[in-house]
Amino acid sequence: MRKLIAYPLTVLYYICFGITLVVFHPIQWFAFNVLGYQAHKITVDWLQFFLMRCLNVLGTRFSFNNPYQIPTGVPLIIVANHQSMYDIPPLIWYFRKHHVKFISKKELGKGIPSVSYNLRHGGSVLIDRKDPRGSVKAIEGFAEHIRKNNWAAVIFPEGTRSRNGHPKAFKTKGLLTMFKHVPNALIVPVTINNSWKTLQYGKFPMGIGAHIKFKVHQPIELKVEKDVSTMIGTIEKDITTHISV
């Protein structure tokens, strides 16, 4: 019965989702080309808010648990597990004062209204997974922008999303590159739960009634850490031990 109800709700969701992307695309273009970066950023932030409201159509709820006062004016490296594309709008929205940027595959840089435009123009970086050397260079340049502008970079060290909530082993190359080029960063580990349930049946119908939870762990000052490998292991443990499947 639950899956049956999901069919009409998914149709309604996709209508809302599509309208939101189409409406925000020209708004983004105008903000970026006429008003500048700050106006574009505000537009992108509110896009995420409305994308989250679209998910409410499916009965999706969001909880964001952050007991820490994370300062602005310093670069952040947000390290999180990855369960679905629906991890992204809440991360941008809840961390919006930190100017959240992403490392994304180049395929997402075209064809998706609003989303592709933001990835190309909003400060994120698009990489070619088939070109490891070029990807490292792109991440190095991205890291420099994060450092200079005191933005926040989101890293999903698993490399790909978990389709059932179970975490995959962390890949450290991207993390180490970011750490090297943003040595004054504040590392913010985040555990994401239940995002995978939005796609538990696939893209049609979508899962309904998911309660997507974000838990922020104790931030770590990169500059005071001597053993980076041990630190990465600690971060991975903090994140994965709080995943509930």
ChimeraX commands (.cxc) that place a marker at each C-alpha (Angstrom):
marker #1 position 0.00,0.00,0.00 radius 0.5
marker #1 position 2.83,2.39,0.88 radius 0.5
marker #1 position 4.47,1.88,-2.51 radius 0.5
marker #1 position 1.12,2.33,-4.25 radius 0.5
marker #1 position 0.62,5.70,-2.56 radius 0.5
marker #1 position 4.13,6.66,-3.64 radius 0.5
marker #1 position 3.19,6.67,-7.34 radius 0.5
marker #1 position 0.87,9.72,-7.41 radius 0.5
marker #1 position 3.01,11.53,-4.85 radius 0.5
marker #1 position 6.10,10.98,-7.01 radius 0.5
marker #1 position 4.30,12.45,-10.04 radius 0.5
marker #1 position 3.38,15.50,-7.96 radius 0.5
marker #1 position 6.94,15.73,-6.64 radius 0.5
marker #1 position 8.50,15.70,-10.11 radius 0.5
marker #1 position 6.10,18.41,-11.27 radius 0.5
marker #1 position 7.10,20.61,-8.32 radius 0.5
marker #1 position 10.78,19.75,-8.75 radius 0.5
marker #1 position 10.77,20.55,-12.46 radius 0.5
marker #1 position 8.93,23.84,-12.02 radius 0.5
marker #1 position 11.36,24.89,-9.28 radius 0.5
marker #1 position 14.42,24.22,-11.43 radius 0.5
marker #1 position 12.95,25.99,-14.47 radius 0.5
marker #1 position 11.83,29.04,-12.49 radius 0.5
marker #1 position 15.15,29.47,-10.67 radius 0.5
marker #1 position 17.32,29.08,-13.78 radius 0.5
marker #1 position 16.68,32.56,-15.27 radius 0.5
marker #1 position 16.72,34.06,-11.78 radius 0.5
marker #1 position 20.19,32.59,-11.27 radius 0.5
marker #1 position 21.35,33.88,-14.65 radius 0.5
marker #1 position 20.15,37.41,-13.88 radius 0.5
marker #1 position 21.62,37.37,-10.36 radius 0.5
marker #1 position 25.00,36.13,-11.54 radius 0.5
marker #1 position 25.38,38.26,-14.67 radius 0.5
marker #1 position 23.77,41.50,-13.46 radius 0.5
marker #1 position 23.97,41.60,-9.66 radius 0.5
marker #1 position 27.09,39.55,-8.96 radius 0.5
marker #1 position 28.25,36.68,-6.76 radius 0.5
marker #1 position 26.42,37.55,-3.54 radius 0.5
marker #1 position 23.05,37.86,-5.26 radius 0.5
marker #1 position 23.68,34.59,-7.09 radius 0.5
marker #1 position 24.57,32.86,-3.82 radius 0.5
marker #1 position 21.34,34.04,-2.16 radius 0.5
marker #1 position 19.39,32.77,-5.15 radius 0.5
marker #1 position 21.09,29.37,-4.91 radius 0.5
marker #1 position 20.41,29.19,-1.17 radius 0.5
marker #1 position 16.69,29.76,-1.71 radius 0.5
marker #1 position 16.66,27.25,-4.54 radius 0.5
marker #1 position 17.75,24.64,-1.98 radius 0.5
marker #1 position 15.00,25.72,0.40 radius 0.5
marker #1 position 12.34,25.17,-2.26 radius 0.5
marker #1 position 13.89,21.87,-3.38 radius 0.5
marker #1 position 13.51,20.71,0.21 radius 0.5
marker #1 position 9.87,21.85,0.17 radius 0.5
marker #1 position 9.37,19.76,-2.97 radius 0.5
marker #1 position 10.54,16.73,-1.01 radius 0.5
marker #1 position 7.94,17.52,1.66 radius 0.5
marker #1 position 5.38,16.44,-0.95 radius 0.5
marker #1 position 6.71,12.90,-0.42 radius 0.5
marker #1 position 6.38,13.25,3.34 radius 0.5
marker #1 position 10.14,13.77,3.67 radius 0.5
marker #1 position 11.27,15.57,6.83 radius 0.5
marker #1 position 14.62,17.06,7.75 radius 0.5
marker #1 position 16.49,17.32,11.06 radius 0.5
marker #1 position 19.77,19.17,11.46 radius 0.5
marker #1 position 21.63,18.63,14.73 radius 0.5
marker #1 position 24.55,21.02,15.16 radius 0.5
marker #1 position 25.47,21.78,18.79 radius 0.5
marker #1 position 28.66,23.65,17.78 radius 0.5
marker #1 position 29.28,27.31,17.05 radius 0.5
marker #1 position 31.10,27.06,13.74 radius 0.5
marker #1 position 32.87,30.35,12.97 radius 0.5
marker #1 position 32.57,32.22,9.71 radius 0.5
marker #1 position 35.60,33.82,8.12 radius 0.5
marker #1 position 37.57,30.57,8.05 radius 0.5
marker #1 position 37.57,27.90,5.32 radius 0.5
marker #1 position 35.65,24.73,6.12 radius 0.5
marker #1 position 36.03,21.21,4.80 radius 0.5
marker #1 position 32.74,19.44,5.45 radius 0.5
marker #1 position 33.28,15.68,5.36 radius 0.5
marker #1 position 30.13,13.55,5.10 radius 0.5
marker #1 position 28.86,10.14,4.09 radius 0.5
marker #1 position 26.79,10.17,0.91 radius 0.5
marker #1 position 23.43,8.46,0.47 radius 0.5
marker #1 position 21.65,10.30,-2.36 radius 0.5
marker #1 position 21.47,13.53,-4.35 radius 0.5
marker #1 position 19.06,14.72,-1.67 radius 0.5
marker #1 position 21.97,15.10,0.75 radius 0.5
marker #1 position 22.95,18.23,-1.14 radius 0.5
marker #1 position 20.12,20.80,-0.79 radius 0.5
marker #1 position 20.03,20.54,3.04 radius 0.5
marker #1 position 23.82,20.85,3.29 radius 0.5
marker #1 position 23.77,24.03,1.22 radius 0.5
marker #1 position 20.78,25.43,3.11 radius 0.5
marker #1 position 21.85,24.65,6.68 radius 0.5
marker #1 position 25.46,25.70,6.07 radius 0.5
marker #1 position 24.47,28.63,3.84 radius 0.5
marker #1 position 26.38,31.28,5.79 radius 0.5
marker #1 position 29.59,29.36,4.98 radius 0.5
marker #1 position 29.18,29.46,1.16 radius 0.5
marker #1 position 29.04,25.73,0.45 radius 0.5
marker #1 position 30.76,24.40,-2.70 radius 0.5
marker #1 position 31.11,20.89,-4.12 radius 0.5
marker #1 position 33.38,18.62,-6.11 radius 0.5
marker #1 position 31.10,17.13,-8.77 radius 0.5
marker #1 position 31.45,14.91,-11.81 radius 0.5
marker #1 position 31.56,16.85,-15.06 radius 0.5
marker #1 position 28.41,15.19,-16.40 radius 0.5
marker #1 position 26.35,17.25,-13.94 radius 0.5
marker #1 position 27.67,20.47,-15.46 radius 0.5
marker #1 position 25.19,20.41,-18.32 radius 0.5
marker #1 position 21.60,19.54,-19.03 radius 0.5
marker #1 position 20.02,20.16,-15.62 radius 0.5
marker #1 position 18.30,23.56,-15.26 radius 0.5
marker #1 position 19.53,25.57,-12.25 radius 0.5
marker #1 position 21.74,22.75,-10.93 radius 0.5
marker #1 position 24.20,22.69,-13.85 radius 0.5
marker #1 position 24.33,26.48,-13.97 radius 0.5
marker #1 position 25.23,26.70,-10.30 radius 0.5
marker #1 position 27.91,24.03,-10.60 radius 0.5
marker #1 position 29.51,25.89,-13.51 radius 0.5
marker #1 position 29.29,29.40,-12.10 radius 0.5
marker #1 position 28.81,29.18,-8.34 radius 0.5
marker #1 position 32.33,28.21,-7.25 radius 0.5
marker #1 position 32.15,24.41,-7.32 radius 0.5
marker #1 position 34.46,22.27,-9.46 radius 0.5
marker #1 position 33.61,19.71,-12.13 radius 0.5
marker #1 position 36.01,16.79,-12.55 radius 0.5
marker #1 position 36.43,14.02,-15.08 radius 0.5
marker #1 position 36.62,10.74,-13.21 radius 0.5
marker #1 position 38.35,9.15,-16.21 radius 0.5
marker #1 position 41.20,11.66,-15.89 radius 0.5
marker #1 position 42.71,11.20,-12.40 radius 0.5
marker #1 position 45.64,13.55,-13.02 radius 0.5
marker #1 position 43.40,16.30,-14.36 radius 0.5
marker #1 position 40.98,15.77,-11.49 radius 0.5
marker #1 position 43.75,16.27,-8.92 radius 0.5
marker #1 position 44.77,19.53,-10.63 radius 0.5
marker #1 position 41.17,20.71,-10.67 radius 0.5
marker #1 position 40.76,19.89,-6.97 radius 0.5
marker #1 position 43.97,21.77,-6.18 radius 0.5
marker #1 position 42.62,24.89,-7.91 radius 0.5
marker #1 position 39.29,24.43,-6.15 radius 0.5
marker #1 position 41.07,24.17,-2.80 radius 0.5
marker #1 position 42.88,27.45,-3.45 radius 0.5
marker #1 position 39.54,29.19,-4.06 radius 0.5
marker #1 position 38.15,27.73,-0.84 radius 0.5
marker #1 position 41.17,28.96,1.10 radius 0.5
marker #1 position 41.26,32.46,-0.40 radius 0.5
marker #1 position 37.52,33.09,-0.05 radius 0.5
marker #1 position 36.95,31.30,3.30 radius 0.5
marker #1 position 34.26,29.15,1.72 radius 0.5
marker #1 position 33.13,25.64,2.69 radius 0.5
marker #1 position 33.98,22.61,0.56 radius 0.5
marker #1 position 31.87,19.46,0.91 radius 0.5
marker #1 position 33.73,16.18,0.42 radius 0.5
marker #1 position 32.03,12.79,0.12 radius 0.5
marker #1 position 35.05,10.49,0.68 radius 0.5
marker #1 position 33.13,7.33,-0.21 radius 0.5
marker #1 position 33.39,8.47,-3.83 radius 0.5
marker #1 position 29.85,7.40,-4.66 radius 0.5
marker #1 position 26.56,7.23,-2.83 radius 0.5
marker #1 position 25.41,4.30,-0.75 radius 0.5
marker #1 position 22.20,2.87,-2.15 radius 0.5
marker #1 position 21.20,1.09,1.06 radius 0.5
marker #1 position 22.64,3.34,3.78 radius 0.5
marker #1 position 25.62,1.11,4.56 radius 0.5
marker #1 position 28.80,3.21,4.41 radius 0.5
marker #1 position 31.58,2.52,1.93 radius 0.5
marker #1 position 35.26,2.78,2.85 radius 0.5
marker #1 position 36.66,6.30,2.62 radius 0.5
marker #1 position 38.97,7.18,-0.26 radius 0.5
marker #1 position 41.59,9.57,1.04 radius 0.5
marker #1 position 43.19,11.13,-2.05 radius 0.5
marker #1 position 40.71,13.99,-2.40 radius 0.5
marker #1 position 40.81,14.67,1.32 radius 0.5
marker #1 position 44.59,14.76,1.42 radius 0.5
marker #1 position 44.67,17.15,-1.54 radius 0.5
marker #1 position 42.23,19.49,0.16 radius 0.5
marker #1 position 44.10,19.29,3.48 radius 0.5
marker #1 position 47.40,20.11,1.78 radius 0.5
marker #1 position 46.07,23.19,-0.01 radius 0.5
marker #1 position 43.78,24.49,2.76 radius 0.5
marker #1 position 46.03,24.00,5.82 radius 0.5
marker #1 position 44.06,26.49,7.93 radius 0.5
marker #1 position 40.73,24.73,7.37 radius 0.5
marker #1 position 38.28,23.71,10.05 radius 0.5
marker #1 position 37.19,20.12,9.40 radius 0.5
marker #1 position 33.48,19.53,10.04 radius 0.5
marker #1 position 32.42,15.85,10.04 radius 0.5
marker #1 position 28.72,15.22,9.31 radius 0.5
marker #1 position 26.70,12.01,9.46 radius 0.5
marker #1 position 23.71,11.74,7.12 radius 0.5
marker #1 position 20.96,9.21,7.80 radius 0.5
marker #1 position 17.95,8.03,5.78 radius 0.5
marker #1 position 18.57,10.02,2.61 radius 0.5
marker #1 position 18.88,6.73,0.71 radius 0.5
marker #1 position 15.26,5.94,1.56 radius 0.5
marker #1 position 14.07,8.59,-0.88 radius 0.5
marker #1 position 15.32,6.27,-3.64 radius 0.5
marker #1 position 14.68,2.89,-2.04 radius 0.5
marker #1 position 12.35,1.89,-4.92 radius 0.5
marker #1 position 14.40,3.75,-7.56 radius 0.5
marker #1 position 13.52,7.04,-9.19 radius 0.5
marker #1 position 9.90,6.03,-9.81 radius 0.5
marker #1 position 8.20,5.71,-7.52 radius 0.5
marker #1 position 10.29,7.46,-4.92 radius 0.5
marker #1 position 10.33,6.50,-1.27 radius 0.5
marker #1 position 7.89,8.36,0.95 radius 0.5
marker #1 position 8.02,9.43,4.58 radius 0.5
marker #1 position 11.82,9.52,4.93 radius 0.5
marker #1 position 13.21,11.44,7.89 radius 0.5
marker #1 position 16.59,12.70,6.68 radius 0.5
marker #1 position 18.86,13.47,9.62 radius 0.5
marker #1 position 22.11,15.42,9.72 radius 0.5
marker #1 position 24.40,15.21,12.73 radius 0.5
marker #1 position 27.39,17.54,12.98 radius 0.5
marker #1 position 30.35,16.18,14.95 radius 0.5
marker #1 position 33.08,18.04,16.83 radius 0.5
marker #1 position 34.95,20.28,14.35 radius 0.5
marker #1 position 38.70,19.73,14.08 radius 0.5
marker #1 position 41.34,22.39,13.45 radius 0.5
marker #1 position 43.53,20.99,10.72 radius 0.5
marker #1 position 46.54,23.13,11.64 radius 0.5
marker #1 position 46.86,21.56,15.10 radius 0.5
marker #1 position 46.75,17.96,13.85 radius 0.5
marker #1 position 50.13,16.25,13.46 radius 0.5
marker #1 position 49.06,12.86,12.11 radius 0.5
marker #1 position 46.65,13.41,9.22 radius 0.5
marker #1 position 46.16,9.70,8.50 radius 0.5
marker #1 position 45.04,9.05,12.08 radius 0.5
marker #1 position 42.76,12.07,11.91 radius 0.5
marker #1 position 41.07,10.76,8.76 radius 0.5
marker #1 position 40.51,7.42,10.48 radius 0.5
marker #1 position 38.95,9.21,13.45 radius 0.5
marker #1 position 36.70,11.25,11.19 radius 0.5
marker #1 position 35.56,8.14,9.32 radius 0.5
marker #1 position 34.79,6.37,12.60 radius 0.5
marker #1 position 32.87,9.36,13.98 radius 0.5
marker #1 position 30.75,9.55,10.85 radius 0.5
marker #1 position 30.11,5.87,10.20 radius 0.5
marker #1 position 29.41,4.79,13.78 radius 0.5
marker #1 position 26.43,7.17,13.82 radius 0.5
marker #1 position 24.89,5.77,10.65 radius 0.5
marker #1 position 21.77,3.76,11.42 radius 0.5
marker #1 position 20.40,1.43,8.74 radius 0.5
marker link #1:1,2 radius 0.2
marker link #1:2,3 radius 0.2
marker link #1:3,4 radius 0.2
marker link #1:4,5 radius 0.2
marker link #1:5,6 radius 0.2
marker link #1:6,7 radius 0.2
marker link #1:7,8 radius 0.2
marker link #1:8,9 radius 0.2
marker link #1:9,10 radius 0.2
marker link #1:10,11 radius 0.2
marker link #1:11,12 radius 0.2
marker link #1:12,13 radius 0.2
marker link #1:13,14 radius 0.2
marker link #1:14,15 radius 0.2
marker link #1:15,16 radius 0.2
marker link #1:16,17 radius 0.2
marker link #1:17,18 radius 0.2
marker link #1:18,19 radius 0.2
marker link #1:19,20 radius 0.2
marker link #1:20,21 radius 0.2
marker link #1:21,22 radius 0.2
marker link #1:22,23 radius 0.2
marker link #1:23,24 radius 0.2
marker link #1:24,25 radius 0.2
marker link #1:25,26 radius 0.2
marker link #1:26,27 radius 0.2
marker link #1:27,28 radius 0.2
marker link #1:28,29 radius 0.2
marker link #1:29,30 radius 0.2
marker link #1:30,31 radius 0.2
marker link #1:31,32 radius 0.2
marker link #1:32,33 radius 0.2
marker link #1:33,34 radius 0.2
marker link #1:34,35 radius 0.2
marker link #1:35,36 radius 0.2
marker link #1:36,37 radius 0.2
marker link #1:37,38 radius 0.2
marker link #1:38,39 radius 0.2
marker link #1:39,40 radius 0.2
marker link #1:40,41 radius 0.2
marker link #1:41,42 radius 0.2
marker link #1:42,43 radius 0.2
marker link #1:43,44 radius 0.2
marker link #1:44,45 radius 0.2
marker link #1:45,46 radius 0.2
marker link #1:46,47 radius 0.2
marker link #1:47,48 radius 0.2
marker link #1:48,49 radius 0.2
marker link #1:49,50 radius 0.2
marker link #1:50,51 radius 0.2
marker link #1:51,52 radius 0.2
marker link #1:52,53 radius 0.2
marker link #1:53,54 radius 0.2
marker link #1:54,55 radius 0.2
marker link #1:55,56 radius 0.2
marker link #1:56,57 radius 0.2
marker link #1:57,58 radius 0.2
marker link #1:58,59 radius 0.2
marker link #1:59,60 radius 0.2
marker link #1:60,61 radius 0.2
marker link #1:61,62 radius 0.2
marker link #1:62,63 radius 0.2
marker link #1:63,64 radius 0.2
marker link #1:64,65 radius 0.2
marker link #1:65,66 radius 0.2
marker link #1:66,67 radius 0.2
marker link #1:67,68 radius 0.2
marker link #1:68,69 radius 0.2
marker link #1:69,70 radius 0.2
marker link #1:70,71 radius 0.2
marker link #1:71,72 radius 0.2
marker link #1:72,73 radius 0.2
marker link #1:73,74 radius 0.2
marker link #1:74,75 radius 0.2
marker link #1:75,76 radius 0.2
marker link #1:76,77 radius 0.2
marker link #1:77,78 radius 0.2
marker link #1:78,79 radius 0.2
marker link #1:79,80 radius 0.2
marker link #1:80,81 radius 0.2
marker link #1:81,82 radius 0.2
marker link #1:82,83 radius 0.2
marker link #1:83,84 radius 0.2
marker link #1:84,85 radius 0.2
marker link #1:85,86 radius 0.2
marker link #1:86,87 radius 0.2
marker link #1:87,88 radius 0.2
marker link #1:88,89 radius 0.2
marker link #1:89,90 radius 0.2
marker link #1:90,91 radius 0.2
marker link #1:91,92 radius 0.2
marker link #1:92,93 radius 0.2
marker link #1:93,94 radius 0.2
marker link #1:94,95 radius 0.2
marker link #1:95,96 radius 0.2
marker link #1:96,97 radius 0.2
marker link #1:97,98 radius 0.2
marker link #1:98,99 radius 0.2
marker link #1:99,100 radius 0.2
marker link #1:100,101 radius 0.2
marker link #1:101,102 radius 0.2
marker link #1:102,103 radius 0.2
marker link #1:103,104 radius 0.2
marker link #1:104,105 radius 0.2
marker link #1:105,106 radius 0.2
marker link #1:106,107 radius 0.2
marker link #1:107,108 radius 0.2
marker link #1:108,109 radius 0.2
marker link #1:109,110 radius 0.2
marker link #1:110,111 radius 0.2
marker link #1:111,112 radius 0.2
marker link #1:112,113 radius 0.2
marker link #1:113,114 radius 0.2
marker link #1:114,115 radius 0.2
marker link #1:115,116 radius 0.2
marker link #1:116,117 radius 0.2
marker link #1:117,118 radius 0.2
marker link #1:118,119 radius 0.2
marker link #1:119,120 radius 0.2
marker link #1:120,121 radius 0.2
marker link #1:121,122 radius 0.2
marker link #1:122,123 radius 0.2
marker link #1:123,124 radius 0.2
marker link #1:124,125 radius 0.2
marker link #1:125,126 radius 0.2
marker link #1:126,127 radius 0.2
marker link #1:127,128 radius 0.2
marker link #1:128,129 radius 0.2
marker link #1:129,130 radius 0.2
marker link #1:130,131 radius 0.2
marker link #1:131,132 radius 0.2
marker link #1:132,133 radius 0.2
marker link #1:133,134 radius 0.2
marker link #1:134,135 radius 0.2
marker link #1:135,136 radius 0.2
marker link #1:136,137 radius 0.2
marker link #1:137,138 radius 0.2
marker link #1:138,139 radius 0.2
marker link #1:139,140 radius 0.2
marker link #1:140,141 radius 0.2
marker link #1:141,142 radius 0.2
marker link #1:142,143 radius 0.2
marker link #1:143,144 radius 0.2
marker link #1:144,145 radius 0.2
marker link #1:145,146 radius 0.2
marker link #1:146,147 radius 0.2
marker link #1:147,148 radius 0.2
marker link #1:148,149 radius 0.2
marker link #1:149,150 radius 0.2
marker link #1:150,151 radius 0.2
marker link #1:151,152 radius 0.2
marker link #1:152,153 radius 0.2
marker link #1:153,154 radius 0.2
marker link #1:154,155 radius 0.2
marker link #1:155,156 radius 0.2
marker link #1:156,157 radius 0.2
marker link #1:157,158 radius 0.2
marker link #1:158,159 radius 0.2
marker link #1:159,160 radius 0.2
marker link #1:160,161 radius 0.2
marker link #1:161,162 radius 0.2
marker link #1:162,163 radius 0.2
marker link #1:163,164 radius 0.2
marker link #1:164,165 radius 0.2
marker link #1:165,166 radius 0.2
marker link #1:166,167 radius 0.2
marker link #1:167,168 radius 0.2
marker link #1:168,169 radius 0.2
marker link #1:169,170 radius 0.2
marker link #1:170,171 radius 0.2
marker link #1:171,172 radius 0.2
marker link #1:172,173 radius 0.2
marker link #1:173,174 radius 0.2
marker link #1:174,175 radius 0.2
marker link #1:175,176 radius 0.2
marker link #1:176,177 radius 0.2
marker link #1:177,178 radius 0.2
marker link #1:178,179 radius 0.2
marker link #1:179,180 radius 0.2
marker link #1:180,181 radius 0.2
marker link #1:181,182 radius 0.2
marker link #1:182,183 radius 0.2
marker link #1:183,184 radius 0.2
marker link #1:184,185 radius 0.2
marker link #1:185,186 radius 0.2
marker link #1:186,187 radius 0.2
marker link #1:187,188 radius 0.2
marker link #1:188,189 radius 0.2
marker link #1:189,190 radius 0.2
marker link #1:190,191 radius 0.2
marker link #1:191,192 radius 0.2
marker link #1:192,193 radius 0.2
marker link #1:193,194 radius 0.2
marker link #1:194,195 radius 0.2
marker link #1:195,196 radius 0.2
marker link #1:196,197 radius 0.2
marker link #1:197,198 radius 0.2
marker link #1:198,199 radius 0.2
marker link #1:199,200 radius 0.2
marker link #1:200,201 radius 0.2
marker link #1:201,202 radius 0.2
marker link #1:202,203 radius 0.2
marker link #1:203,204 radius 0.2
marker link #1:204,205 radius 0.2
marker link #1:205,206 radius 0.2
marker link #1:206,207 radius 0.2
marker link #1:207,208 radius 0.2
marker link #1:208,209 radius 0.2
marker link #1:209,210 radius 0.2
marker link #1:210,211 radius 0.2
marker link #1:211,212 radius 0.2
marker link #1:212,213 radius 0.2
marker link #1:213,214 radius 0.2
marker link #1:214,215 radius 0.2
marker link #1:215,216 radius 0.2
marker link #1:216,217 radius 0.2
marker link #1:217,218 radius 0.2
marker link #1:218,219 radius 0.2
marker link #1:219,220 radius 0.2
marker link #1:220,221 radius 0.2
marker link #1:221,222 radius 0.2
marker link #1:222,223 radius 0.2
marker link #1:223,224 radius 0.2
marker link #1:224,225 radius 0.2
marker link #1:225,226 radius 0.2
marker link #1:226,227 radius 0.2
marker link #1:227,228 radius 0.2
marker link #1:228,229 radius 0.2
marker link #1:229,230 radius 0.2
marker link #1:230,231 radius 0.2
marker link #1:231,232 radius 0.2
marker link #1:232,233 radius 0.2
marker link #1:233,234 radius 0.2
marker link #1:234,235 radius 0.2
marker link #1:235,236 radius 0.2
marker link #1:236,237 radius 0.2
marker link #1:237,238 radius 0.2
marker link #1:238,239 radius 0.2
marker link #1:239,240 radius 0.2
marker link #1:240,241 radius 0.2
marker link #1:241,242 radius 0.2
marker link #1:242,243 radius 0.2
marker link #1:243,244 radius 0.2
marker link #1:244,245 radius 0.2
view
